[in-house]
Amino acid sequence: MKKALITGITGQDGSYLAELLLDKGYEVHGLIRRSSSFNTGRIDHIYQDPHTPNPKLFLHYGDLTDGVNMTNLIHQIQPTEVYNLGAQSHVQVSFTMPQYTAQVDAVGAVALLESIRASGVQCRYYQASTSELYGSTPPPQNEDSVFRPRSPYAAAKLMAYWSTVNYREAYGVHATNGILFNHESPRRGETFVTRKITRAVAKIATGSKEKLYLGNLDATRDWGFAKEYVESMWLMLQQKQSGDYVVATGVGATVRDFAQIAFEHVGLNYKDYVEVDKRYVRPTEVDALVGDPSKAEKILGWKAKTHWKALTKLMVDADIEKIKSKS
């Protein structure tokens, strides 16, 4: 039986990946941070009590910044696949917490890679990389495009990217970078712009009188469905040779476009509700990120099925349903 260790299992991607691997018969181990309040909402539906016969999902307390803890877990679990999805993943927050972001996203990745190397455990490693690496490089961006990070988050992820390449080349670790462009879902964190929009639309559509404050409405992004994107992660680690892959839809849209479709889906005009607040504009903006997923399509056989308009409507519907279920 294959064993997988997922850091960031309680996040959007981690929860979808855990579902996928459990369906494929894996024994899944997840890293969670100790908290005085419950932070496992996204995986409560797949949680298995360790006292039940033959559980397949196990949760372990730990933190990417604790290298000793990570080494001990690698030894204890003996995973066949490691998916490093844990991160401080909010770009805007990285400007106010640059040191913490670097510690988790950059140094944490190195600590995990070194734990794998030092342990001698023969496993395959997936590093969650990001389209933010490209920064000011114009689209379409592919695996050969120049990296020009424009935030502390992107800079930290750049170190993690090259560390993954280095461990692959220096030590023969089967280590892969997944350069995933923006991927969203009803499980997306509520402070990310797409979910911020769909939650506001859902509340307004169900009677709330409020405004939606956003930053740069002209920023262009390539938005896909997270549930589909985690399959690409798994496919990468099934390849004989490790490598790096762009995962995207290849279609771009602005924040304004996303908001317009979200409001139109409930019969409203976004111009009546959206206002720009300069506090949400980044100190260094990334104008356009649109990926070229040709390599992933050719080698992995992966292709996005859900594009941004359908995704927007799916998320609005989910947020409306969530509000109604609570009333």
KESE-665016 format. One record per residue: x, y, z of N, C-alpha, C in turn. Coordinates in pm, whole numbers. Each point is the difference from the previous one (the first is absolute). Example, Ala and Ser with C-alpha at 12.3 -4.5 7.8 and 13.67 -1.06 7.14 Angstrom:
// KESE-665016
ATOM,n_px,n_py,n_pz,ca_px,ca_py,ca_pz,c_px,c_py,c_pz
ATOM,1319,-569,780,-89,119,0,90,120,0
ATOM,-35,105,-72,82,119,6,-77,109,73
// end
This chain:
// KESE-665016
ATOM,n_px,n_py,n_pz,ca_px,ca_py,ca_pz,c_px,c_py,c_pz
ATOM,84,-120,0,-84,120,0,87,125,0
ATOM,-32,95,-86,74,125,-4,-39,87,119
ATOM,100,72,51,-23,94,109,36,141,-47
ATOM,-85,96,32,27,138,-37,1,87,125
ATOM,93,94,5,2,103,104,-34,132,-68
ATOM,-102,67,52,-43,129,-55,18,108,106
ATOM,87,97,-27,2,120,84,-106,94,-55
ATOM,-65,74,89,-110,85,-46,-126,-77,-32
ATOM,-21,-112,67,-117,-85,-30,-132,68,34
ATOM,3,97,92,-125,67,37,-37,115,-94
ATOM,85,28,-98,-28,107,-95,-86,-47,-115
ATOM,-28,92,-91,-81,-32,-118,59,-117,-78
ATOM,125,14,-43,62,-104,-82,21,-129,78
ATOM,44,14,124,28,-118,81,-123,-86,21
ATOM,-115,64,21,-123,-77,23,-43,-74,-126
ATOM,8,67,-115,-35,-67,-126,99,-112,-33
ATOM,128,24,26,101,-103,-28,-20,-121,91
ATOM,-31,23,128,-24,-110,93,-116,-87,-49
ATOM,-109,65,-45,-114,-75,-56,44,-86,-117
ATOM,76,59,-91,44,-71,-120,84,-122,35
ATOM,96,18,91,90,-110,35,-71,-110,77
ATOM,-93,37,87,-78,-101,72,-82,-83,-99
ATOM,-57,67,-99,-77,-71,-104,88,-96,-79
ATOM,129,31,-9,93,-85,-75,62,-109,89
ATOM,-45,-8,124,46,-107,88,124,30,81
ATOM,41,126,5,117,38,77,-28,0,150
ATOM,105,-15,78,-3,37,140,51,143,5
ATOM,-80,91,54,31,143,-6,34,54,138
ATOM,112,69,7,44,65,123,3,151,-23
ATOM,-57,76,91,-6,144,-16,66,74,115
ATOM,69,107,-33,64,85,101,-96,113,37
ATOM,-28,14,130,-85,109,46,70,75,111
ATOM,-27,131,7,58,81,107,-90,-2,123
ATOM,63,0,115,-75,4,125,-72,133,13
ATOM,-128,-5,34,-79,121,18,-98,-22,113
ATOM,-34,109,70,-98,-12,109,-142,-8,-54
ATOM,-18,29,-129,-131,-13,-63,11,-99,-116
ATOM,-110,-59,-38,2,-99,-107,35,67,-134
ATOM,91,-60,-73,41,55,-130,-3,-108,-109
ATOM,-86,-99,20,-4,-114,-93,-132,-8,-78
ATOM,-70,112,-11,-133,0,-62,-5,-60,-139
ATOM,105,23,-79,-2,-48,-139,16,-152,-11
ATOM,48,-64,106,18,-145,-7,-84,-77,102
ATOM,-92,69,65,-84,-68,100,-79,-115,-62
ATOM,-40,15,-126,-84,-102,-65,78,-127,-34
ATOM,133,7,1,80,-120,-29,80,-46,122
ATOM,-18,70,113,75,-35,121,-37,-142,45
ATOM,100,-73,43,-20,-136,51,57,-11,140
ATOM,-83,-41,93,47,-19,137,108,-108,2
ATOM,115,28,62,108,-100,2,-37,-130,70
ATOM,-112,1,77,-43,-121,68,-85,-91,-90
ATOM,-41,53,-115,-78,-84,-91,91,-102,-67
ATOM,-54,-116,-38,84,-103,-64,57,48,-134
ATOM,128,-19,-19,69,28,-127,-23,141,-54
ATOM,30,101,82,-14,137,-52,102,26,-110
ATOM,-35,91,-91,88,33,-112,47,146,4
ATOM,-55,78,93,38,140,12,53,27,141
ATOM,121,55,6,64,29,128,48,145,2
ATOM,-24,70,110,42,139,14,110,10,105
ATOM,101,80,-30,117,15,88,22,148,28
ATOM,23,34,127,35,137,32,143,27,-46
ATOM,20,119,-55,134,36,-44,-2,136,-67
ATOM,119,41,-45,14,129,-65,120,-5,-93
ATOM,-13,60,-117,109,-1,-97,126,69,53
ATOM,-17,88,97,116,71,54,76,-84,102
ATOM,-50,-117,34,64,-89,97,62,-118,-75
ATOM,127,16,-37,68,-102,-81,13,-134,69
ATOM,22,1,132,13,-125,75,-132,-77,-6
ATOM,-109,71,21,-132,-62,-7,-25,-62,-137
ATOM,39,72,-106,-21,-51,-135,84,-126,-24
ATOM,124,1,46,86,-118,-16,-58,-121,72
ATOM,-49,24,121,-59,-110,78,-123,-57,-71
ATOM,-82,87,-58,-120,-47,-70,36,-81,-125
ATOM,99,45,-74,43,-75,-118,46,-140,40
ATOM,78,-8,107,46,-131,51,-118,-85,45
ATOM,-93,62,71,-113,-74,58,-96,-50,-107
ATOM,-34,85,-95,-103,-33,-100,56,-84,-114
ATOM,125,27,-39,62,-66,-116,-89,18,-124
ATOM,-28,125,-36,-92,23,-112,61,-37,-134
ATOM,-86,-33,-94,45,-21,-138,-13,128,-81
ATOM,-88,91,46,-16,129,-66,-18,108,106
ATOM,65,115,-22,-14,115,89,-47,119,-83
ATOM,-110,60,43,-55,117,-68,12,121,92
ATOM,88,93,-35,20,117,85,-91,114,-45
ATOM,-119,4,58,-99,103,-31,-9,106,109
ATOM,65,-23,112,-6,93,112,73,130,-32
ATOM,-60,113,35,63,129,-29,-78,114,64
ATOM,66,114,12,-69,127,20,-29,44,-143
ATOM,-123,-19,-46,-28,7,-144,-70,128,-46
ATOM,-15,96,89,-69,122,-37,103,106,-41
ATOM,-6,42,-127,100,93,-52,-1,132,75
ATOM,-118,59,20,-9,129,68,56,-8,142
ATOM,-30,-109,70,49,-17,137,152,-9,3
ATOM,60,-54,-107,146,-15,-1,73,133,6
ATOM,-64,108,-42,63,132,9,8,49,145
ATOM,-92,-44,84,3,39,140,70,-104,88
ATOM,14,-122,-52,68,-107,74,107,-67,-88
ATOM,95,77,-51,98,-58,-94,92,-104,63
ATOM,41,23,124,93,-92,63,-67,-134,30
ATOM,-121,6,52,-74,-123,28,-28,-76,-130
ATOM,-38,73,-104,-27,-63,-129,122,-73,-52
ATOM,117,64,11,124,-63,-45,33,-124,84
ATOM,-25,10,131,32,-111,89,-83,-124,-33
ATOM,-127,20,-27,-90,-113,-29,14,-47,-145
ATOM,-11,93,-93,-10,-36,-141,134,-39,-62
ATOM,108,63,46,132,-28,-57,79,-97,86
ATOM,31,43,123,81,-83,90,-74,-129,36
ATOM,-132,8,14,-78,-120,30,11,-105,-109
ATOM,-1,43,-125,15,-94,-112,138,-65,2
ATOM,103,80,28,135,-54,8,11,-102,114
ATOM,-60,33,113,4,-91,115,-65,-134,-34
ATOM,-110,4,-74,-69,-123,-38,83,-80,-100
ATOM,57,68,-97,87,-68,-97,121,-63,69
ATOM,58,73,94,117,-53,70,-39,-118,89
ATOM,-120,3,57,-48,-113,79,-10,-125,-85
ATOM,-50,17,-123,-11,-113,-93,138,-53,-36
ATOM,91,92,-34,136,-42,-39,71,-71,114
ATOM,-3,61,119,75,-53,114,-57,-133,49
ATOM,-132,-17,-15,-64,-122,51,31,-121,-87
ATOM,30,24,-127,22,-111,-92,-128,-66,-47
ATOM,-116,54,41,-129,-55,-42,-18,26,-150
ATOM,-30,-103,-75,-18,13,-144,-143,43,-30
ATOM,-18,130,-11,-134,52,-28,7,106,-108
ATOM,-115,33,-54,-9,103,-103,-58,127,62
ATOM,54,113,-43,-31,128,64,-66,95,-98
ATOM,-112,59,43,-69,102,-78,8,133,74
ATOM,51,103,-68,4,133,57,-107,87,-66
ATOM,-87,56,83,-104,90,-50,64,133,-35
ATOM,24,19,-128,54,126,-47,-115,90,-44
ATOM,30,112,-64,-105,99,-24,28,84,-124
ATOM,-106,43,-64,15,89,-115,54,137,41
ATOM,-8,34,130,53,128,46,150,12,-24
ATOM,67,-112,-24,143,4,-33,27,87,-121
ATOM,-94,3,-95,24,70,-126,-10,152,16
ATOM,-77,46,97,-6,142,28,-26,86,-122
ATOM,100,80,-38,-17,96,-109,30,-58,-138
ATOM,32,-129,-9,20,-64,-131,-135,-8,-72
ATOM,-8,51,-124,-130,2,-69,-48,-140,-38
ATOM,-132,-20,-4,-57,-130,-39,4,-20,-151
ATOM,-19,-126,-46,-21,-120,84,130,-49,61
ATOM,-8,-53,123,118,-47,71,5,-152,-3
ATOM,119,-54,-29,19,-145,2,122,-36,83
ATOM,43,-125,-6,110,-49,84,133,70,-31
ATOM,13,60,-117,124,66,-39,-4,152,17
ATOM,-113,54,43,-13,144,18,86,48,117
ATOM,41,125,-7,88,59,103,-79,26,128
ATOM,59,-33,114,-59,31,129,38,141,43
ATOM,-101,81,33,22,136,49,-96,27,116
ATOM,24,-60,116,-95,11,112,-19,143,45
ATOM,-125,33,39,-35,137,37,-62,7,140
ATOM,27,-97,84,-52,2,137,89,-87,87
ATOM,-2,21,132,75,-89,90,-46,-145,-14
ATOM,-129,-21,-24,-52,-135,-21,67,-65,-120
ATOM,2,72,-113,58,-54,-122,150,-24,17
ATOM,68,91,70,143,-17,22,29,-124,83
ATOM,-82,-23,102,17,-119,84,-27,-127,-80
ATOM,-104,4,-81,-33,-116,-84,108,-25,-106
ATOM,71,105,-40,109,-17,-97,113,-81,62
ATOM,30,27,127,103,-79,68,-44,-146,11
ATOM,-127,-22,32,-51,-137,10,8,-70,-136
ATOM,-31,73,-106,7,-57,-136,142,-47,-31
ATOM,97,90,15,137,-35,-37,61,-102,95
ATOM,-44,0,125,47,-103,94,-48,-138,-45
ATOM,-124,-6,-48,-54,-126,-51,81,-48,-120
ATOM,32,90,-92,84,-34,-115,137,-46,47
ATOM,56,70,98,134,-34,49,5,-138,64
ATOM,-100,-34,81,-1,-133,63,-20,-110,-104
ATOM,-71,32,-107,-16,-95,-110,133,-24,-70
ATOM,73,107,-27,123,-11,-77,120,-43,85
ATOM,3,44,125,116,-30,85,-9,-135,68
ATOM,-121,-41,38,-15,-121,81,-87,-107,-65
ATOM,-53,28,-116,-81,-101,-69,-139,-18,59
ATOM,-46,97,80,-135,-8,56,-101,16,-114
ATOM,-102,-85,-2,-109,15,-98,-84,118,47
ATOM,40,121,-42,-60,122,51,-56,83,-115
ATOM,-124,42,13,-73,66,-108,-63,129,49
ATOM,6,104,-84,-71,125,26,-127,6,-83
ATOM,-113,22,64,-124,27,-71,-26,149,2
ATOM,17,66,-115,-20,145,-8,-147,23,-32
ATOM,-81,-2,102,-145,11,-18,-43,146,-6
ATOM,-74,33,-104,-59,133,-8,-123,3,91
ATOM,-60,116,16,-106,17,99,-107,-106,-13
ATOM,-29,-67,109,-102,-104,-1,-90,18,122
ATOM,-128,0,-26,-100,41,97,-104,-110,20
ATOM,-87,22,98,-108,-95,28,-84,54,114
ATOM,-111,-65,31,-76,41,119,79,-14,130
ATOM,111,-72,-3,84,-17,119,111,105,9
ATOM,5,91,-94,102,103,0,-13,85,125
ATOM,112,45,54,-1,86,118,-79,128,-27
ATOM,-69,48,102,-95,109,-19,64,136,-22
ATOM,133,11,20,67,128,-24,62,7,-139
ATOM,-3,-109,-76,49,3,-138,-105,65,-89
ATOM,45,73,-103,-91,89,-72,-119,-71,-62
ATOM,19,-119,-56,-113,-69,-64,-108,-35,101
ATOM,41,-55,112,-96,-40,103,-59,124,68
ATOM,80,103,13,-51,125,55,-114,52,-87
ATOM,16,-11,-131,-104,45,-93,-123,-89,10
ATOM,17,-131,-7,-117,-89,-3,-76,0,132
ATOM,71,17,112,-69,9,129,-82,127,7
ATOM,58,111,-46,-72,127,2,-123,-7,-90
ATOM,13,-57,-118,-113,-15,-92,-109,-84,65
ATOM,39,-109,64,-98,-87,64,-75,73,112
ATOM,72,77,79,-65,74,109,-94,108,-53
ATOM,44,71,-104,-85,104,-59,-123,-63,-64
ATOM,19,-113,-68,-111,-69,-67,-103,-53,99
ATOM,41,-23,123,-92,-53,101,-45,108,99
ATOM,16,128,-41,-61,107,77,91,96,73
ATOM,129,-26,4,91,90,70,23,127,-81
ATOM,6,112,68,28,128,-68,143,40,36
ATOM,91,-23,-93,139,31,27,74,27,-130
ATOM,118,58,14,88,26,-113,112,-105,0
ATOM,59,-20,-117,114,-91,-13,122,85,-35
ATOM,99,0,88,120,81,-21,113,-87,-53
ATOM,53,39,-117,106,-76,-65,118,91,-33
ATOM,110,-61,-41,119,75,-37,8,23,-150
ATOM,99,-58,-64,25,20,-143,-98,-81,-84
ATOM,-98,64,-57,-102,-70,-78,52,-45,-136
ATOM,113,56,-43,52,-32,-133,105,-111,0
ATOM,33,-53,116,95,-112,7,-59,-121,-72
ATOM,79,-59,-89,-46,-116,-78,58,-128,58
ATOM,-86,-100,17,45,-128,53,-62,-115,-80
ATOM,62,-116,11,-42,-123,-66,-59,-88,110
ATOM,-135,1,10,-68,-69,110,-52,-137,-41
ATOM,37,-103,78,-52,-133,-23,-60,-58,127
ATOM,-51,-123,-10,-70,-66,110,98,-87,79
ATOM,15,30,128,100,-68,84,-18,-151,3
ATOM,-124,-46,-1,-24,-145,7,63,-71,-119
ATOM,2,64,-116,63,-57,-119,153,11,8
ATOM,48,109,60,144,26,1,76,-100,88
ATOM,-63,-50,107,72,-93,86,29,-132,-71
ATOM,-81,-33,-100,28,-121,-78,133,13,-73
ATOM,31,121,-45,128,22,-68,118,-24,94
ATOM,-17,34,127,105,-25,99,31,-149,7
ATOM,-107,-78,13,17,-146,8,64,-54,-127
ATOM,-44,47,-115,55,-47,-127,149,29,-11
ATOM,42,115,51,143,34,-5,85,-102,73
ATOM,-48,-47,114,79,-95,78,-12,-143,-50
ATOM,-81,-23,-102,-9,-133,-61,96,-14,-118
ATOM,66,110,-36,93,-4,-113,133,-62,41
ATOM,60,-72,-94,130,-63,28,106,105,28
ATOM,-1,108,-78,95,108,18,-69,120,65
ATOM,66,58,98,-56,120,62,29,120,-89
ATOM,-79,105,19,16,120,-81,-89,109,53
ATOM,-17,105,-78,-79,115,43,-109,28,-103
ATOM,-120,33,48,-115,13,-89,-84,123,33
ATOM,-40,72,-104,-100,105,13,-138,-65,-9
ATOM,-87,36,93,-138,-49,0,-92,121,-4
ATOM,-78,10,-107,-83,118,-22,-111,-34,-99
ATOM,-92,95,-19,-104,-18,-102,44,59,-133
ATOM,92,98,7,42,70,-121,-91,116,-37
ATOM,-98,30,87,-97,107,-26,8,103,113
ATOM,14,126,-35,10,105,101,-127,83,11
ATOM,-20,57,117,-112,92,23,40,97,111
ATOM,-58,119,-1,34,96,104,-87,-21,125
ATOM,43,61,109,-81,-1,122,-136,63,-28
ATOM,0,104,-82,-125,66,-40,-92,-99,-73
ATOM,58,-79,-91,-79,-101,-73,-63,-100,97
ATOM,81,-47,96,-48,-99,97,-117,58,79
ATOM,16,124,48,-106,64,78,-126,20,-85
ATOM,18,40,-125,-114,23,-88,-82,-127,-19
ATOM,67,-111,-30,-71,-127,-22,-66,-47,129
ATOM,67,18,114,-55,-43,129,-131,74,29
ATOM,0,132,-19,-122,78,26,-108,-28,-104
ATOM,40,-14,-126,-98,-30,-105,-70,-134,25
ATOM,71,-92,63,-56,-133,26,-122,8,92
ATOM,-7,106,82,-117,17,88,-84,119,-43
ATOM,20,46,-126,-84,105,-55,34,140,46
ATOM,124,24,40,41,131,50,113,58,-84
ATOM,20,131,11,108,70,-70,111,30,100
ATOM,120,-49,-27,111,17,95,30,147,28
ATOM,-27,88,-96,32,142,16,-80,64,115
ATOM,-110,-61,36,-83,53,109,55,-37,138
ATOM,94,-93,4,44,-52,130,151,3,22
ATOM,79,3,-106,145,-10,14,63,139,9
ATOM,88,16,98,78,123,13,147,-37,17
ATOM,87,85,-50,144,-24,10,52,61,130
ATOM,75,-79,74,67,45,122,151,-19,-22
ATOM,73,109,-4,143,-7,-32,80,-78,104
ATOM,-58,-25,115,70,-81,102,20,-144,-48
ATOM,-82,-42,-97,11,-137,-50,89,-10,-124
ATOM,60,111,-40,94,-2,-113,138,-35,53
ATOM,68,-94,-64,132,-42,46,105,109,-25
ATOM,103,7,85,109,95,-24,68,-20,-136
ATOM,14,-126,-42,49,-31,-134,-101,-95,-64
ATOM,-69,48,-99,-110,-74,-60,49,-95,-108
ATOM,-70,-111,-16,21,-93,-111,-117,17,-95
ATOM,28,48,-120,-109,39,-91,-72,-118,-62
ATOM,76,-100,-49,-65,-106,-77,72,-133,13
ATOM,-73,-103,40,51,-137,8,-95,-91,-76
ATOM,47,-53,-112,-79,-94,-81,94,-112,-44
ATOM,-29,-122,39,92,-110,-21,-14,-70,-133
ATOM,110,-63,-41,1,-88,-117,20,-142,50
ATOM,-108,-80,9,9,-134,58,35,-110,-100
ATOM,63,35,-111,25,-98,-107,78,-122,48
ATOM,101,22,84,83,-110,48,-82,-98,85
ATOM,-81,55,90,-85,-86,85,-100,-78,-84
ATOM,-53,65,-102,-96,-69,-88,69,-113,-76
ATOM,121,24,-48,71,-99,-81,53,-115,82
ATOM,66,28,113,67,-105,78,-92,-64,103
ATOM,-77,81,70,-88,-52,105,-136,-42,-52
ATOM,-38,52,-116,-135,-26,-50,-105,76,78
ATOM,43,109,66,-91,79,83,-46,123,-76
ATOM,-128,30,11,-53,121,-62,-116,52,84
ATOM,-3,131,21,-107,61,79,-135,-19,-67
ATOM,-99,-35,81,-136,-19,-51,-90,120,32
ATOM,26,64,112,-84,110,47,73,132,-18
ATOM,-56,91,-79,62,130,-20,-67,105,88
ATOM,52,121,-5,-29,96,106,-147,40,13
ATOM,-73,11,-111,-141,41,10,-83,-105,73
ATOM,18,-126,-38,-73,-109,67,42,-10,146
ATOM,129,21,25,51,-6,137,-61,111,87
ATOM,-10,119,-56,-59,113,72,-143,-33,44
ATOM,-80,-51,-92,-139,-33,30,-9,-113,103
ATOM,89,-98,-14,3,-113,94,26,50,142
ATOM,93,95,13,35,52,132,-110,87,59
ATOM,-64,81,-84,-112,81,48,-112,-90,51
ATOM,-35,-101,-78,-106,-93,41,32,-68,133
ATOM,126,-40,17,41,-67,124,-12,94,119
ATOM,37,127,-18,-8,95,110,-145,35,34
ATOM,-86,7,-101,-142,23,26,-59,-118,78
ATOM,35,-120,-41,-49,-120,68,48,-4,145
ATOM,122,43,22,55,1,136,-78,96,89
ATOM,-32,117,-53,-77,99,77,-140,-54,31
ATOM,-64,-59,-99,-135,-53,20,-3,-114,100
ATOM,107,-80,1,4,-114,93,12,43,145
ATOM,48,123,20,17,52,136,-122,76,49
ATOM,-90,36,-92,-116,81,39,-117,-86,47
// end
